[in-house]
Amino acid sequence: MDDLSLEQLVNSISLEFFNKPFIDYVTFNSRLRTTGGRYIPSKRKIELNPKYLLEMDIEEFHGIIKHELCHYHLHITGKGYKHGDADFKELLKKTDSPRYCRPLPSEAAAFKFQYNCEVCGMVYRRKRRVDLKKYRCGKCKGKLNPI
């Protein structure tokens, strides 16, 4: 998908769910790692993670676009556009937009080590090895065992 078709997609979603046109900039940013997209208020620009278009279904990608459009439309109207603001939460519900995006399948497989607590059974997934002599369960202080 090129930038022109991305702009057309975002504008059509904006018109459908918000009844307002999207008149600013939207691009792909492949450097985004932990999020599906972001809205930059100072530039009035939306950046989207292209990995979500490739690895996830199109509905998840549309949800990310709707989420970022909530930030955008609230910002340009002068209302609370941040995650904790009541206006933002209300618009998310009204447009049926997700609060957070699901993790990518390629990132979920990145956890090499798993530990569970012998007392409460809490499971911890880690990319790096944990020193079991030094660390305990954060929930109940029980001993951790590798899975």
Stockholm file with secondary structure:
# STOCKHOLM 1.0

chainA/1-147         MDDLSLEQLVNSISLEFFNKPFIDYVTFNSRLRTTGGRYIPSKRKIELNPKYLLEMDIEEFHGIIKHELCHYHLHITGKGYKHGDADFKELLKKTDSPRYCRPLPSEAAAFKFQYNCEVCGMVYRRKRRVDLKKYRCGKCKGKLNPI
#=GR chainA/1-147 SS CCHHHHHHHHHHHHHHHHSSCCCSEEEECTTCCSCSEEEETTTTEEEECHHHHHHSCHHHHHHHHHHHHHHHHHHHTTSCCSTTCHHHHHHHHHHTCCSSCCCCHHHHTTCCEEEEETTTCCEEEESSCCCTTTCCCTTTCCCEEEC
#=GC SS_cons         CCHHHHHHHHHHHHHHHHSSCCCSEEEECTTCCSCSEEEETTTTEEEECHHHHHHSCHHHHHHHHHHHHHHHHHHHTTSCCSTTCHHHHHHHHHHTCCSSCCCCHHHHTTCCEEEEETTTCCEEEESSCCCTTTCCCTTTCCCEEEC
//
